[in-house]
Amino acid sequence: MKRLSFAAALMVLLALAPMTFAQNYNESGSPGYGESSGEPNPSMEGEEGSGRSQEGAEPEQQETSPANPSDSGEMQESPSDDDAPDATRRLRAMRKLAFAGIFLLLAAGAALLGYSNFKRIERRPAGAPFSDTIVIDADTKSVADAIAKTFNDGHRLGFSALNKFSGQEKLHYLFLWNHKDSIFPDDIQLGFHVRQDPALRHYSELPASARSADFYLYEPSGDYYWNSEYFSNGAPAKFRCAFIIHLEPLGSTKTKVEVLEYLPEICVGKVFDPLGHSGPGFYYDIREVGPTEADRTELLEIIRHAVLDGSP
């Protein structure tokens, strides 16, 4: 939205720039016929004192000099643009060049900003029946223990703990925290990202007591992306998100497990941003998108196998 608003402002500036330049040029140019430049006119001052100075002048001093056509009654022609001094012509040329440069910069900025809006973004789900929940024949504590043993412990991050997944799997880079940890998104944070996800909106409205056993699976560096269901101009778009694992007890022997995606994003190349954090330049074009199905289905199956089989 910021890029769209700025691009619209640039287009308005492009439309108004020629009129502004023309107005400024008329104001800064030579005064029109009959207008005063605001500067004192030496010839006028000379005429005011001519009555006094010529009374005592010698006769030969009052004779008209043929070298001065203005004293002979002939009308003096006003200087044209061709007769203007070189400095004036250079100043006008510099103004024209400056205007052309500003116009080109504005046009280039509008084109660069508008380019990102023409990227064709699409999501291609697998098409298979999808559900973001499963029911497991186990009590909630047993399910929670299995989840904690399956994924990398976020509390051990930075202590060279053994990673539970190979480097080729995306879960190698994700770490697990529980609802009591400060890294778990609070209600305000959740509320900022519910527009494209009704399930996350419903989750954010649950009482805190109903979320006390939940987990947060998160990639802490913010730099790791993987291929998922999104495409940009026909090519796979890099995707990332965090996962919220919600546990709901169904009696004493069953547990419903729901997986939600928090802050799903795609990276679709780079875009020019005049308001970037380091000033105008090219930055990664990162966009928030709706949740995927394949990533949640995969995570639910891992949890199911971890509980029933005792291994991921």
N, C-alpha and C positions, 0 to 999 in steps of 0.2 A: 504494500500500500504506500509506503514511503516513496519507493521508486516511481510509482504511478503518479503521485501528487507532484513530485519534483519534475517529472517529464512534462506534465501539464503546465506547470509554471514556466518551464523553458519555452514551450510552444507559444504561450502568451507573450513572453519577452520577444520572441522572434517576430511576432505579429506587430508589436508596438515599436520595435527598434527603428524601422525606417521613418516613422512619423516623428519620433523623438529626435532622430538625427537631423531631419529636415528643419524642425523647429529650432534646434540649437544652431544649425548652420545659418539660418536667417537672423537669429539674434546676434551671432558673433560676426556676421558679414558686415560689409560697408553699409552705412545708413542710406535709406532711399532718398529720392529727390524731394527736397524741401524739408528734410529732417536734419536735426542738429546733432552733431556728434558729441556734444557736451563739453568740448574743449574750447578754450578761448581762441578767437580768430584774430590774428595779428593785423589783418587788413582792416578789420572793423575798428580796432583801437587806433590805427593810423588815421582813419577818417574822422574820428572824434576830435583829435587834436589838430587836424589840418587847418582849421580856421585860425587858430592862434599861431601856429608855426609858420604859416605862409604870409602873415602880415609883414613881418620884417625880413622876409626872404629876398634875396637878390633876384632881379628879373631873369637872369640866366638860369637860376635854380628852379624857377617855376615853369620853364619850358618843358614840353613833353619830350621824353626820350623815345626815339623810334625803336630802341631795343626792347622797350616794355610795352607789349601790345595791349595790356590791360589799361594803361593810361591813355591810349589812343582811342578808346571807345570800342574796340573790338571785343567780342565775347570770347572768353577763354573756354575751351572745351574741357568737359570733365574727363578724368583719366579712365580708360577702359580696363578690362581684365588683362588685356595684352600689355598695357603700359604699367601694370602694378609692379611694385618692387619684387625682387626675387624672394625675399623673406616671406612676403605674404603668400606667394604661390607655393612655396615649400610648406608653409603652415597648413594651407588648404589640402595639399597632397597628403600630409601626415594625418590629417583628420580623416580623410577618405580611407587611408590604409588602416587606421585604428578601427574605424567602423567595420571594414571588411573582416578584420581579424576577430573582432568580437562576434560578428555574425557567424563566422565559421566555427568558432568555439562553441557557441550556443547550439548550432546545428549538430555538431559532432556529439556534444553531450546528450542532446535529445535522442540521437540515433543510438548511442551506447546504452542509455537507460531503457529505451524501448525494445532493444534486442532481446532482453531477458523475458519480456512479456510475450514473445512469439515462440518460446520453447513449448513444444507440445508434450504435456505431462499426462500419462495415463497409467492406470493400475490394471494389471491382468491377473485376477485371481484364478486359482486352479479350476474353479467351477464345481468342485466336489461339495457335497453337503458339509456344512460347517457349523460347529458349535464351540463357543469359547468356554464351555464348562464340561466337566466330567464328574461322575460320581464313583467314588472308590469305596470298596468294602473294608474300611478301616476307620478307627476312631481318629479324631483330629490330632491328638498328640502324636500318634504313630506316623501320620502323614507329615506333620511338621518335622519330626525327627529325620524322616527319610529325605525330605527336601534339604535340610541343613547338611546332611552327610553327602549329598549328591553334588552340590554346586560349590564353587570356590568361596571360602569364607572371607567376607570383606573386612572382618576385624583383623585378619592376618595379612592384609595387603601391606606390602613394604617390608615384610619380615621373611622373605624368601620361602614362603610356604609352598609346598608341592602343589602344582596345578593339576586339577583333576580331568582336564581335557587336553587333547593334542592341539598343537599350534594351527592346524588346518581347520579346526572347528571354531565357530564364533563364540561359543560358550567358554573357550579358553580365555577370553578377554573380559568376560562378565563376572561380577562378584556379588555375593549375596549379603544383604543386611535384613534385620527384622524391623518390625513396626516401631520399636522403642528407640531406634537409632535416629539421630538428628538428620541424617541424609535422606530419610524417608520423606517424600513430598507431603506437605501439610495441606489443609483444606484450601487455603488461599492459592497455593501453587497449583493444586489440582483444578481449581476453578478457572484458571487462565487457559486451560487446554481441553475444555470439554466441548467446544463448539462442533468439532467434527467427529465426536465419539459419544453417542448417547449412553453406552455402557459405562464409560468413565464418569459421566455426569451422575448416573444412578449411584455409582460407587462413592462419589464424593459426598452424597447426601446421606450415607449410612452413618449411624452413631459411632463414636470412637470405640465403644465396647465391642461392636460387631467386626472391627478391623484389628483387634488386638493381637491376633495370631498370624497376621499377614507378613509377607516377605517382599523385598525389593531387590530385583536383579538388575545390576547397572554396570555399564562400562565407564570407568572413572576418568579416562584420559580425554574423552570427547572426540577422539581422532579416528576411531575404528568404525568402518562402514562395511556392509556386506550387501550382496545382491539379494533382492527379494522380489516383490511383485510390481515394482514401479519401473517405468520406462520414460526416457526423455528423448524425443525425436526418434523413437524406434530403438534406441540403445538402452541396455540396462542402466538404471539410475542407482547410485550408491545409497544405501538405506541404513538407518540406525534408530534404536529406540531403547528405552528401559522397560522392564516388565514388573507389573505388580501381581503377586500371586495371592489371591484371596481364598481363605479357607472358611467354609461354613459348615458347622456340624449338623448332621441330619440324624438326630438320635445319638445313641451311644456307640453305634457300630458302623456308621456311614459318614462320609465327608464329601461335600461338594467342593470341587476345586475350580476356580475361575482364574483365567489369565487375561490381564488387560495390558495394553501398550500405553506407556506414558511418554509423551513428547516424541512421537515418530517424526523423523525428518529425512529428507533426501538431499543429496548434493549433486547439482547438475551443472558442473563446470564453474566458470567465473563470470562475474558481472561488474561493470564499472559503477562505482558508488561515490558520488561527490561528497557524501556525508559519512564516509567510513571512519572507523575509530582512529586511523592513522592519517586521515586526510583523504583527498580525492585519489582514487586508484582502483585497481581490480581486486575484488575479493571473491571468496568462494560463495557461490549462489546456493544458499541453504534454505530450504522451504519446509515448513511444517505441513504434514499431510495427515490423511486419515489412517487408521490402523489397518494392518494386514491380517490375513487369515493364516497363511502358511506358517509364519513364525510362531503364532500362538498354538497352532495345531501341533507343531513339532515339540514345543515346550510341554504341552499337556501330555504327550506320549512319553516323554522322558520322565515326567513325574509319575505317571501311571506305572511304568516299568520299575522305577526306583522303589515304589511302595510294594508292589506285588512280587517282584523278582529279587528285590534287595540290591539292585545295581542299576546304574543309568543305561 
